[in-house]
Amino acid sequence: MKSPIVRSIRPVAVHVFAPAVAATCLLLCAALLPGGHLLQAARAQSATADSKPASTPARQQVLLPSAGEAGKDLPIDLPAWPEERDLAELKQGVRPDLRFFVDRRSIERVPGGEFRYTFVVHSTSGARNVTFEMMKCNPRERMILALGSPDRRWSPARFLRWEPIDRNDPAGMREVLYRDIFCPDRQPVASIKAALTALKTGLATRELSE
């Protein structure tokens, strides 16, 4: 007779006393921290945690070997990945299967008359080539600093060396960059703003008639 009584009481004890225990805890907390200070303290702690600035990952860099003293390599920050809205197209009529762009945000003017920029090539087949490059006006040379991958990441170029502007240059678009954007009359433009103006006005063009 005792076993059935015990089995019938157990579920009642669970449903009745569990809320009672929870209510007792709430009352105890309210007694210890009157006026809802416990909740306020929790909110303040959460706000403090949220207000802490998130750690910013270090920017990826490439080391440019120094032409002088050994061990004086120059670290160069790689730019943010180019977004479509920031691309300025270089018009041309030589290669209808290709479209050429410069990322406006990536353009840097370096003391000494050098420029850094992201160069993007779109193919009608859907292929996309992205490179981060440097160009100087005298002599007429360029260097590829990093290569872009399909997952929107940079890989530093294995061989950092200056090459003639027109080497491996489809449709001669880097020649256009040199002549019309960065180095008119073989002299570096005075500012990034001047280069951006040339891109915006469509000065950088190369037609079949040239």
C-alpha positions as CSV (number, residue, x, y, z in Angstrom):
1,M,0.0,0.0,0.0
2,K,2.8,2.4,0.7
3,S,4.5,2.2,-2.7
4,P,1.5,3.5,-4.7
5,I,1.1,6.4,-2.4
6,V,4.7,7.4,-2.8
7,R,4.5,7.2,-6.7
8,S,1.4,9.3,-6.8
9,I,2.9,12.1,-4.6
10,R,6.2,12.5,-6.6
11,P,4.8,14.2,-9.7
12,V,2.8,16.6,-7.5
13,A,5.9,17.5,-5.5
14,V,7.8,18.3,-8.7
15,H,5.1,20.6,-10.2
16,V,4.2,22.3,-6.9
17,F,7.5,22.9,-5.2
18,A,9.7,23.8,-8.2
19,P,7.9,27.1,-8.8
20,A,7.9,27.8,-5.1
21,V,11.7,27.4,-5.0
22,A,12.1,29.7,-7.9
23,A,9.8,32.3,-6.3
24,T,11.8,32.1,-3.1
25,C,15.1,32.7,-4.9
26,L,13.6,35.8,-6.6
27,L,12.4,37.1,-3.3
28,L,15.8,36.6,-1.7
29,C,17.5,38.4,-4.6
30,A,15.1,41.3,-4.3
31,A,15.7,41.5,-0.5
32,L,19.5,41.5,-1.0
33,L,19.3,44.1,-3.8
34,P,16.2,46.2,-3.3
35,G,14.9,48.3,-6.1
36,G,16.0,46.0,-8.9
37,H,19.7,46.8,-8.5
38,L,20.6,43.2,-9.4
39,L,19.0,43.6,-12.9
40,Q,20.6,47.0,-13.3
41,A,24.0,45.6,-12.3
42,A,23.7,42.8,-14.8
43,R,22.7,45.3,-17.5
44,A,25.6,47.6,-16.7
45,Q,28.0,44.7,-16.9
46,S,26.6,43.6,-20.2
47,A,26.9,47.2,-21.5
48,T,30.5,47.4,-20.4
49,A,31.3,44.2,-22.2
50,D,29.5,45.4,-25.4
51,S,31.3,48.8,-25.3
52,K,34.8,47.2,-25.5
53,P,36.2,47.6,-28.9
54,A,36.6,44.4,-30.9
55,S,40.1,43.5,-31.7
56,T,41.1,44.5,-35.3
57,P,43.2,41.9,-37.2
58,A,46.5,43.2,-38.4
59,R,46.5,44.1,-42.1
60,Q,48.3,41.8,-44.4
61,Q,51.6,43.1,-45.7
62,V,54.2,42.4,-48.3
63,L,57.9,43.2,-47.8
64,L,59.5,45.2,-50.6
65,P,63.3,44.4,-50.7
66,S,65.5,47.4,-50.1
67,A,67.8,48.4,-53.0
68,G,70.3,49.7,-50.4
69,E,71.2,48.4,-47.0
70,A,70.3,44.8,-46.3
71,G,67.6,44.3,-43.7
72,K,65.8,47.5,-44.6
73,D,62.9,45.9,-46.4
74,L,59.8,48.2,-46.7
75,P,56.6,46.7,-45.4
76,I,53.6,47.7,-47.6
77,D,50.0,47.2,-46.4
78,L,47.9,45.3,-48.9
79,P,44.6,47.1,-49.6
80,A,41.0,46.0,-48.9
81,W,39.6,43.7,-51.5
82,P,38.1,45.7,-54.4
83,E,34.3,46.2,-54.5
84,E,32.4,46.6,-57.7
85,R,31.1,50.0,-56.7
86,D,34.7,51.4,-56.4
87,L,35.9,50.2,-59.8
88,A,36.7,52.8,-62.5
89,E,36.8,51.3,-66.0
90,L,39.5,52.0,-68.5
91,K,37.8,52.2,-71.8
92,Q,39.5,50.4,-74.8
93,G,38.6,49.0,-78.2
94,V,41.5,46.6,-78.6
95,R,40.2,43.6,-76.7
96,P,36.4,43.4,-76.8
97,D,36.6,40.1,-74.7
98,L,38.2,42.0,-71.8
99,R,37.3,44.9,-69.5
100,F,39.9,46.7,-67.4
101,F,39.4,48.5,-64.1
102,V,41.2,50.4,-61.3
103,D,40.0,50.4,-57.8
104,R,39.7,54.0,-56.9
105,R,40.1,53.4,-53.1
106,S,43.3,51.6,-53.6
107,I,45.3,54.4,-55.3
108,E,48.3,55.6,-53.3
109,R,50.8,58.2,-54.2
110,V,54.2,57.4,-52.8
111,P,57.0,59.9,-52.2
112,G,59.4,59.8,-55.1
113,G,56.7,59.7,-57.8
114,E,55.5,56.1,-57.4
115,F,51.9,54.9,-57.3
116,R,50.2,51.8,-55.9
117,Y,46.8,50.6,-57.2
118,T,44.6,47.5,-57.6
119,F,44.2,46.4,-61.2
120,V,41.2,44.3,-62.2
121,V,40.5,42.4,-65.4
122,H,37.1,40.9,-66.3
123,S,36.7,38.4,-69.1
124,T,33.5,37.8,-71.0
125,S,34.0,34.1,-70.1
126,G,33.6,35.0,-66.4
127,A,37.2,34.9,-65.4
128,R,38.6,37.6,-63.1
129,N,42.2,38.6,-62.5
130,V,43.1,40.9,-59.6
131,T,46.6,42.3,-58.9
132,F,48.0,44.9,-56.5
133,E,50.7,46.8,-58.3
134,M,53.2,49.7,-58.1
135,M,54.2,52.0,-61.0
136,K,56.9,54.6,-61.3
137,C,57.2,57.3,-63.9
138,N,60.9,57.4,-64.5
139,P,62.0,54.9,-65.6
140,R,58.7,53.6,-67.0
141,E,58.3,50.5,-64.9
142,R,55.8,48.5,-62.8
143,M,55.8,45.8,-60.2
144,I,53.2,43.3,-59.1
145,L,53.1,43.2,-55.3
146,A,50.3,40.7,-54.7
147,L,47.9,38.5,-56.5
148,G,44.2,38.1,-55.7
149,S,42.5,34.7,-55.3
150,P,38.9,33.6,-56.0
151,D,38.2,33.6,-52.2
152,R,38.9,37.4,-52.1
153,R,42.3,37.0,-50.4
154,W,45.7,38.4,-51.3
155,S,48.9,36.3,-51.8
156,P,52.2,38.3,-51.9
157,A,54.0,37.9,-55.2
158,R,56.9,35.5,-55.1
159,F,59.2,37.6,-57.2
160,L,59.2,41.3,-56.5
161,R,60.9,43.0,-59.4
162,W,60.5,46.0,-61.7
163,E,59.5,45.3,-65.3
164,P,58.8,47.5,-68.3
165,I,55.3,48.9,-68.4
166,D,54.3,47.1,-71.5
167,R,55.5,43.6,-70.6
168,N,52.6,41.1,-70.3
169,D,50.1,43.9,-70.7
170,P,46.9,42.9,-72.6
171,A,45.5,45.7,-74.7
172,G,48.2,48.1,-73.4
173,M,46.1,49.2,-70.5
174,R,48.9,49.8,-68.1
175,E,50.4,52.1,-70.7
176,V,47.1,54.0,-70.6
177,L,47.5,54.2,-66.8
178,Y,51.0,55.5,-67.2
179,R,50.3,58.0,-70.0
180,D,46.8,59.3,-68.9
181,I,46.5,58.8,-65.2
182,F,49.7,58.6,-63.2
183,C,52.6,60.0,-65.4
184,P,51.5,62.4,-68.1
185,D,54.5,63.8,-69.9
186,R,56.6,61.3,-67.9
187,Q,56.0,63.3,-64.7
188,P,53.9,62.1,-61.7
189,V,50.6,63.8,-61.2
190,A,50.6,66.1,-58.2
191,S,47.9,64.3,-56.2
192,I,45.6,61.3,-56.0
193,K,42.7,63.7,-56.7
194,A,44.2,64.5,-60.1
195,A,44.4,60.8,-61.0
196,L,40.8,60.2,-59.8
197,T,39.6,63.2,-61.9
198,A,41.3,61.7,-65.0
199,L,39.6,58.3,-64.3
200,K,36.2,60.0,-63.8
201,T,36.4,62.1,-67.0
202,G,37.3,59.2,-69.1
203,L,40.7,60.5,-70.1
204,A,42.2,57.0,-69.8
205,T,41.2,55.5,-73.1
206,R,42.8,53.5,-75.8
207,E,41.1,53.1,-79.2
208,L,41.8,50.8,-82.2
209,S,42.8,53.9,-84.2
210,E,45.8,54.6,-82.1
